Amino acid sequence: MNVSRLISLFALLFTVCFTTQALADDAAPRKMERRTPVVVEFEGNDTIGTTLFTRLQTKVNSTNPAAPEREAKFRILLSTAAEFPSRPGVGSVYTVVWTLALSEGSMEYYLVRDLGVVTPDTVDEVVSRIISRTEGVAARYGYLDRAK
């Protein structure tokens, strides 16, 4: 009787140990590698919008995969305008549209859009929000690039 209880105890302990490890592996965040490059295009002539574009472009280039070269590209279309034309340094209105072009010259998939206001103090916050949203868009719509 004691031998069967001992074997049952070891079996239970074995099961708990491996279940806990499996749950820990599932709980660990997994970073998905984005293989489809991201290109930022800009339209606007206000200073805050230009700063937003420059910082966004720098951030995208630092996180963009260099290889392998892909024909498909996610595009971030950024458009800005001064919120108050008489006071251009106060803030800018921006709109962002994410598209996916499977090849150069082909029709693009319209994916999502965003709209907001950016001030000189919130440029980095907006850049982070756009980058985060881009990662989500790439994860959600990456299946459209069938060459993966």
C-alpha positions, 0 to 999 in steps of 0.5 A: 500500500505504501509503494502505490501511494509513493508512486502516486505521489511521484506521478502527481509531483511530476505532473505538477512540475511539467504543467507549471513549466508549460504554463510559464512558457505560455505566459512568457511574451513572445516577440513575433518577427516582422518579415515584411518591411515598413515604409513611412510616407509623409505629407505636410509642411508644419514643424511639429508634423515634420518632427513627428515624421523624422522621429517615426522614420528613425524608429521604424528604420531601427526596428525594420528587418534588413533581410531578407528583402521583400517585395511586399511592404507595409506603408504608413501614410502620415499626413499632418497640418497645423492645428491652429494656422495662426499659431503653428507651434501649438499643435498639429493634427495628424492622420495615419493610414496603414496599407499593404502593397504586395508588389510595386505598382499593385493595388494596396490593401487598406488596413486601418487608420488613426487620427489625433493631435500631437504637441511638441511635448507628446511627439515621442508618445505619439511615435511610440503609439504609432510603432505599437499599432504598426506591430499590431497591424503587421501581426494581424495582417501579415498573413496577406504576404503569402511569401512568408 
